[in-house]
Amino acid sequence: MSNTYHQIYIQTVFAVKYRKALIDKDWKEALCGVIGNIINETGCKTLIVNGVEDHIHCFFSLKPSLSVSEVMQSAKAKSSKWINESGHLSNRFEWQRGFGSFSYSKSHIHNVIQYIQNQEAHHKKQSFLDEYREFLKRFDVDYEEAYIFHEPI
């Protein structure tokens, strides 16, 4: 789009189906790289992708002609295909339906990147569900507890 200028920073959070701890440290970095490349292929600009065994955080600059849902649909579908084709797991891998999406101003970029970089240390102190609920409350997002990410099984 000519003459369209934008500055839209989005953090998304999504979980492994049933929040199973399936993302292994041996291939997590490669997975995060794959997800970052998929986001870049949409025309958005990935700033960081990181997570832990049961969920992933993505932080990127959103292209204004796309919806966050379109970007996440592509990232989740193509990355689950990559996991399934890689042979890292013996069972079929799936992401849980849905995601959280939160917007930031340019002045918050550094803090958000640091937060996402430090996911492993952060989750030694706080569970994913507590973190997610905190995001929803901090960003004043109405939600129904019944539709929060499922508890691990």
KAZI-V14016 format. One record per backbone hydrogen bond with DSSP energy under -0.5 kcal/mol. CO is the residue of the C=O (numbers start at 1). NH is the residue of the N-H. E is the energy in kcal/mol with one decimal. If there is no record, write none. Layout:
co = (CO | CO)
nh = (NH | NH)
e = (E | E)
This chain:
co = (1 | 3 | 8 | 8 | 9 | 10 | 11 | 12 | 13 | 14 | 15 | 16 | 17 | 18 | 20 | 22 | 24 | 24 | 25 | 27 | 28 | 29 | 30 | 31 | 32 | 33 | 34 | 35 | 36 | 37 | 38 | 39 | 39 | 40 | 44 | 45 | 48 | 50 | 52 | 53 | 53 | 54 | 55 | 56 | 57 | 58 | 59 | 59 | 60 | 60 | 61 | 63 | 67 | 68 | 69 | 70 | 71 | 72 | 73 | 74 | 75 | 76 | 77 | 78 | 79 | 80 | 81 | 82 | 83 | 83 | 94 | 100 | 102 | 104 | 105 | 106 | 108 | 109 | 110 | 111 | 112 | 113 | 114 | 116 | 118 | 119 | 121 | 122 | 122 | 127 | 128 | 129 | 130 | 131 | 132 | 133 | 134 | 135 | 136 | 137 | 140 | 144 | 145)
nh = (4 | 5 | 10 | 62 | 104 | 60 | 102 | 58 | 100 | 56 | 96 | 19 | 20 | 153 | 22 | 24 | 27 | 28 | 29 | 31 | 32 | 33 | 34 | 35 | 36 | 37 | 38 | 39 | 40 | 41 | 42 | 42 | 44 | 43 | 46 | 61 | 59 | 57 | 55 | 22 | 23 | 16 | 52 | 14 | 50 | 12 | 47 | 48 | 10 | 62 | 45 | 66 | 71 | 72 | 73 | 74 | 75 | 76 | 77 | 78 | 79 | 80 | 81 | 82 | 83 | 84 | 85 | 86 | 87 | 88 | 17 | 13 | 11 | 9 | 108 | 109 | 112 | 113 | 114 | 115 | 116 | 117 | 118 | 119 | 122 | 123 | 124 | 125 | 126 | 131 | 132 | 133 | 134 | 135 | 136 | 137 | 138 | 139 | 141 | 140 | 142 | 147 | 148)
e = (-1.1 | -0.6 | -0.5 | -2.7 | -2.2 | -2.5 | -2.7 | -2.6 | -2.7 | -2.8 | -3.3 | -3.0 | -1.5 | -0.8 | -1.9 | -0.9 | -1.3 | -1.3 | -0.5 | -2.3 | -2.8 | -2.0 | -2.4 | -2.8 | -2.5 | -2.4 | -2.4 | -2.4 | -2.3 | -2.2 | -0.8 | -0.9 | -1.3 | -1.8 | -0.5 | -2.7 | -2.6 | -3.7 | -0.6 | -1.0 | -2.4 | -2.5 | -2.0 | -2.1 | -2.2 | -2.7 | -3.1 | -1.7 | -3.0 | -0.6 | -1.9 | -2.0 | -1.8 | -2.7 | -2.6 | -1.9 | -2.6 | -2.9 | -2.1 | -2.5 | -1.8 | -2.0 | -1.8 | -2.0 | -2.4 | -2.6 | -2.3 | -1.4 | -0.8 | -0.8 | -2.6 | -1.9 | -3.1 | -0.9 | -2.0 | -1.4 | -2.4 | -2.6 | -2.4 | -2.4 | -2.5 | -2.6 | -1.7 | -1.2 | -2.5 | -2.5 | -1.1 | -1.5 | -1.5 | -2.4 | -3.0 | -2.7 | -2.1 | -2.2 | -2.4 | -2.4 | -3.0 | -2.4 | -3.3 | -1.4 | -0.6 | -2.2 | -1.5)
